[in-house]
Each structure stands twice: as structure tokens, then as C-alpha cells.
Amino acid sequence: ARLSMGGDSDGDGEEHARIERLRTLPCWPEQPLQITRADQLRQELRFGEGRSNLNYVVQAGCKQWFARIGDDLQLYGIRREKEISAARLAANLGVGPAVHHFEMGLLISELVHGHALTDSDLRRALAGQDDSLLETLTAALRKLHAAPLPPEFQTDLEEPLSWSPRDLHRWLAFARRERFSRLPVVQMADEILPQLEHAAGPLSQVDDAPRFCHFDLLADNIVLADSSESPRLFIVDYEYAQAGQPLADLAVLAMGCDADDNTPDTATNDNTATATANITATASANNTAAATTSATAAATACSASTADAALLCSYLQLPSASPSLLRRFAALKVVAALRETLWGVVAELGGSAAIADAEAAAYTDVNWRKLRRLWTDFGAKHE
């Protein structure tokens, strides 16, 4: 989940039709139902935020379910049949909520009583302040990545091996086709993507066959269940799940909870030349300001490397992370930030996400800043 759903822009009639559709499903127990838009209960139930679906909480007596209604979104590569198969797989593994009912465009799962994690929660875990959470999370991810691919994922295997998730290339092609120019994202992608794929290392058809990946491992898609016993964690929202490289999936998690991006963006929409110059992150040796920026970037990269090492060691069950592994992973984090930025671009241009145009542009801008910072950090630390 990336942004809020917003209000009932589609009108009361369609909202009523959706609620009646839910109410008349054959899967409910025989007692009165209470159906509420999930965004109205976000604070009470400590939800994350949705962006591509209409979400509802259905209550019958003391039992609650979470209902997701959404059509296929071609621009984003979202196929609900694929999402349902991924959600069922995760539920069978005990990593996702139990699936109660599904049909095309509709998925109803058990409501997990707990709270969605925050970026701060993940940063504390990666800083060694919550080892239990980190171990629980990486164990769940190992289980997901080891699962056999559902039949609906087989078409993913027809694509060439790549570290980049397949939708990144789709979104980049769309941005290029639509001549997106508000920010030089396309130019940056053309420049850095080959370098990042090379830095991440070669892929083998035998050893690196694509595995089941979530590819939307942002903090609020991870729910920690309320329990007095050992922590139980659920991973939700499988609309972007696809076959890919597990380390690239892990990089989405690391990128998402990377340091806050509160520094104002100095590049304006009218000055893309300045922004493009920032892409290369190079400076002459006698430029004091650039040297200061480089030193700051190096310090930030060092801190990020510590968090990355903690995540990699826990996930791969290693005593330490080698410099080459950290370099590869840092490259994959930049790829993840590029993909997240391109998602915002598609939302701006395509208008098919459940967010307003201004929200889409703001999301693009936030991730554009993160992308440039991570690219600068990568150069400061690893080149």
C-alpha cells in the first residue's frame, strides 16, 4: 500500500451496489452483517493505507473479514486472478491471512487483529532494537520465496532473466511512450539501469530461476498480530506479486524503510537540466560544496549498509555480509526506488489508481528524491 484511497468519488450509487454485492454473497454466516469502508476504521483497527482497491470490513457477530474489490489494472500489470492465487498460496503457508471467499475482482480474507508496521518499526528492527521482529519477518519471507510458483505465474518465466521486476520495464516503457518530462526519470533510468543490473551481478538460469516474490514489501503491508505469545506476522496485499529474484524483493523492503526523505527537493519542475545533472552525482575535486555533499552521502551510506547487513544476515542466515554482497544489494535498492518512482509516474499519467492527481505527483516526487539519494549513496560507498 502506498497512498490513501480518498473519498467516494464514484458516487453513492456505485458504493451502494458494492455493499449489496458483498451483503448477498453466499459465504457469510446467517446473521446480520455490518459492512464499513475500511478507510473509516483505519485508526481504530490500525490499518495500512490502500491505493488500488476499494476495501471494506465485514462484521457478523464477533467475527470480522477484510474485503478487497478491484478490477484488473492493465497499466500496472495487476491481474486479480494472479493476486488471488498469490493470496491463497500465502495463506496456505501461514504467511498471509486465511482466504474466506474469492471470485473475479473480489477477495475476502480473515481480518488480522493487530497493527500494520511502520517504517520506524522496521528501522528499529534493522538497528538491532527488535531482533524478534526481524527474525520473524525474514523467516516469513524465506517461506514465501521457497514456495512453488502458482500456475498463474508461469507466464512470468517467459521473460528474460533480470534483477528488475518485470513491471519496472512496463512502467518505464509507458513513461517513455507518454513522453513524461516533469522530472527526468526516463533519462535517469536509461543511464543507471544497465549499471545497476551489472553491479547486482550475473544471473544463472539454473541457480537463479525466478521465485515467488511479493514485490510490494512496504511497511504497511506487514501486519503484526496482537498476541501475548511469540510474535506472529502476516504479509498482505499480493497484487504486485510475480516471479522474480528474492534479493530484489528484499531490496523493496530495505528501500521502503530507508531514512526519511524530509529534505526539500531543490530541483524544480521547470529546471530539468539541473535535476538531470544531479543524476550523475559527480563533482570536481575542487568543489567544496560537492565534496561536503559527497561526505554526507558516504556517512548516510555507511548507516544504510549497517541496516542492510542486518537484514541480509537475518534473511540469508549468515554471520556477516561481505562487501560484494552489500554492493549488490545497494544496487538493488536503487532499482527498487526507480520502480517506486515509476509507479508514481504511471499514476500521474494513467489516472487508474485510486488516488488523486496531486497525491500521485507528490508520491512521484518523494520517491524521486529517494532515488537520487540512493544513487548518490551507491556511488559514494561502492564506486
N, C-alpha and C positions, 0 to 999 in steps of 0.2 A: 504494500500500500504506500502511496506517495503523497496524495493530496486529498482534501475533503471533497465530499460529494456535492455540496451545495444544496440548494433548496429544490422544491418541486417545480422545476421549470417546465416540465412536460404537461402540467395541468392536472386538475383534480380528477378528471375522468379516467385518465390512464392509471393514476395512482389507485383509484377505486378498483379498476379492473385487475390490477396486480394483486391487491389484497384479496379480492374474491377468488382469484385463481389459487392463491395459497390456501384460503379457507376451505375450498372444495376438494383439495387433494385427498386421496384415499388413505394416506399414511398416518393420519392423526388418530389419537385415542378418542373415544366417544365422550367428549366433554367440551364445554365452551372454550373457544380459542381467543387469546388476546394477541393481536398482531401489531407490532410497533416498528416504525422505521428505526434502523439501528443507530443512525446519527443522533436521534433524540435520546438515546441511552448511553452515549459514548462515555460520559463522565461517570455515570452510575456503575456501568459494567467494565469500565477501564479498557475500552476497545482501542485498537489502532484505527487508522483512517482509510477509507476506501477511495477508489478512483475510477474503476472501470465497471462497476456493478451497482445495482440497487440492492441494498441489504436490509433485511428485516429480522427481528427477533419474534419468534412464535412461542407462546406460553400456553400450556394446558396443565392446570393444577400447579404442581411444584416443578414440573419438567419444562425445560427450555431448549429450543433449537435455533440454529442460525440459518437463514435462508438467503441465498445469493441468486439474483435474477440478472442475466446478462446475455446478450446476443454475441455471435461471433464478431470480432473486430478485425477486419482484414488488414488494415493498415498496421496494426500492432502484431499481427500474426497470432491472434488469440482465437483458438478453436475450442468451443466449450466441450465438445466430445473428448478432446485431449485433456482438458482440465479435469473433467470428471474422472477419467481413467487414472490420472495422477493422484487425485484426492483419495480415490478408493485404495490405490496402492499404499499411500502413506498411512491411511487408516489401518490397513491390514498389518502394516509394520509396527503399529503402535506409536507412530511419529506424528500422525495427523489425527484430527477429531474423527470419531465414528461417523460414517455416512449413513444417514437415515433414509433418504429418498433422492432419486435423481431422474431427470428427464431432460430433453434438449432445452438448453437455456435456463435450467433451474437445478440448483444443488442445495440440498438441505442436510446439514450436519449437526451433530451434537454441539451444544454451546458449552465451551470450556469455561468453567468458573475460575478465573484467575485474572491476570493482567498482561497486556502486551508490554514487551520490554521497550526500553528507551535506548537511545544512543549512549546515554550516560551509564546505563546498566551494563552495556557491552564494554564500554571503555573501562569500567571498574574491573570487570572480569579479566580483561586483557592486561590490566595493570597488576594482576595478582591479588586483587582485593576480594575476589569471589571465585575461588578455584572450583567450587562445586558447580556453579552455573556454567563455567567454561567447559568442564568435563562433561556435564550433561548435554550441553549443546553440541559439542564435537562428536560425542557418541551417537547422537541422533543423526547428524549429518553423515557420519560413516555408514550408518544403517541405510539411509536414503540412497547414497551413492553406490552401495553394493547391490541394490535391488535390480532385478532383471527389468529391462525396458518393456513397458506395455506395448501391445501390438500397434496402438495409435502413434507410437513414437518411431516406428520403423522407417518412415519417410525421411526422418532426420538423418539417417545413416547414408542417404544417397548424396549428401553434401560432402565436399572435400574436408579433410581433417583441418581443424583450425582451433586456435585458442579462443577466438572471439565467438560469443554466442551468435547463432545464425540470425537472430533478429537484428543485431547490430548492423549487419550488412544490408538488410532490408530497409532499415530506417535511414541509413546513410544514402542509399540509392534514392529513396523518396525525397530526402532533403536536397539532394543534387538535382533531381528531376524538377522539383518545385522552385529551384534557384533561391534557396534560403540564404539571405545575406545580412540579416540583422546582426549576427555575430559570425566570425569566420570559422565556424565549426567544421564545415566541409573541408576547407583548406587545411585545417589542423589535422583532421582525420587522415587526409591523403598523405600528409607529411609524416605523421608519427605512427600510424598503424603498422606499416611494414617493419619499422624499427622495433616496435613493441612485440610483434609476433616473433621476430628474430631473437630478441632478448629473452623471451619466455622459453625458447629452446625448441629443438625439433620434436615432432610427434611421430610415433610409430603406429602403423596400422594394427600391430599385434599388441603392444604394451599399452597403447593409449586409445584403445577403442572407446568411443563416446559412451558415457554412463548417464544414468538418470540424474538430472540436476534440477534444482528449484529455480534458480536464476532471478529470484526477487527476494533475496535474504536480507531485507531491510528490517530494522529492529521491531517494528510494529507488526511484522508477520511472524513473530516468535512470541508465543504465549506461555507464560509460566503459570501452571495450575496452582490454585490455593490448596495447600496440603500441609499437615503437621509432620508428615514423614519426609523422606528424601524428596528433593525437588523433581517434579515431572513437567516436562516441557513438550509443547506441541508446535509444529510448524504448519502454518496455514497459508491459503491463497496460492494455488498452483496454476494460475492462468498463464504464466510465462515459463512453466516447466518444459524442458526439452532435453534431448540428448546432448551432452557436452562434456567438457573436461572438469572434473571435481575441483581442481585448484582454481579454475576460473570462477566456479560457483562460490568457493570460499572467499575469493577476492571481492565479490559483490558485498559480502558481509563486512569485510575489513574496510572497504571503501565507504560503505554507508555510515559506519560509526566513526570514521576518521574525524580528526579535530574539527571543531565548529568553524563555519565559514562566515564570520561576522564582519570581516574586514570589507569596507566599501570597495566596490569594483571601480577601478579608475578608468576603465575603457568605456567610452560612451558608444551609443548606437551609431552615431554619425562619424565615428573615427575608427573604422575597422582596420586602418593601416597600423595604428598604434597597437590594437589588440593582436593583429597578426604578428607584429614584431615581438610581442610578448611570448608568442608560441615557442620561438626558438630558445628562449631562456639563456641567451648568450650575452656576455658583456666583455668589454675590453678591460685589460688588467689595470689600466689607469683610471677606471671609472669608479670613484669611491662609493657612490650610491649603489651601483650594481654589485660591487663587492660586498657591501653590507647586506643587500638582499640575498646574495648567494650564501653568506654566512648564516643568515636566519633560516634559509631553506635547508641548509645542511643540518642545523640543530633540530628543526622540525622533523626532517627525515630520520634522524637518529632516534627520536622518540617514537616515531611510527614504526621503525624497524624493531624496536623492543616489543611493541604490541603485536606486530606481525609474527615475530619469533614465537611469542606465547601461543598465538592461535595455531601456527603451523606445528609446533611441538606437540600441542594437545591433540590436534586432529591426526597427525601422522604418527603419533606416539613415539616421538624421537626425544633423546636427551637434550639435543641442541639443534639449531637451524644453521646450516652452512651459509657463508656469504653468497654462494652461487644460487642457493635456493631462495634466499631473501631478495636477491636481484630479480630473479624470475617472477617472484610473487609481486614485487613492487611494480613490475611492468604490467602484470595482470590487473592490478588495482587501477592503473591509468586506463586500461581498456574498459574496465567496469565504469569508470567515471565518464568516459567518452560515450558509452552506451546509455548511461543515465541522462546525459545531456541531450543525446539524440532522441530519447523518449520525449523529452520536453519539446523538442523541435517538431516532432510528429504531432504532439498535442496542439501546438500552436497552429500548424498548417492544416492539419486534418480535421480538427474540431470534433473528433468522435469519442473523446474521453469525457467522463462525467465531471469535468471541471471547466471553469470559466476561462476565457481567453487570457485575462490578466493573470490568473493563477498559473496557467501553462507557461506564460512568458517568465514569470517570477521563478518557476521551477527550473526552467532552462538556465536562467541567469545564475541561480545558486550553484547548479552543477557545473556550469561553465567556469565559474571561479574555482571550484574544487578541482576540475580537470586541469586547469592551468597550474594550480599549485602542486598537484601530484606529479605533473610532468616536470615542473621545475625541481621538485624534491628528488625525483628519479635521476635527473641529470646531476644534481649536487652530490648525491650519495653514491651513485653507481657508475658514473662515467669518468 
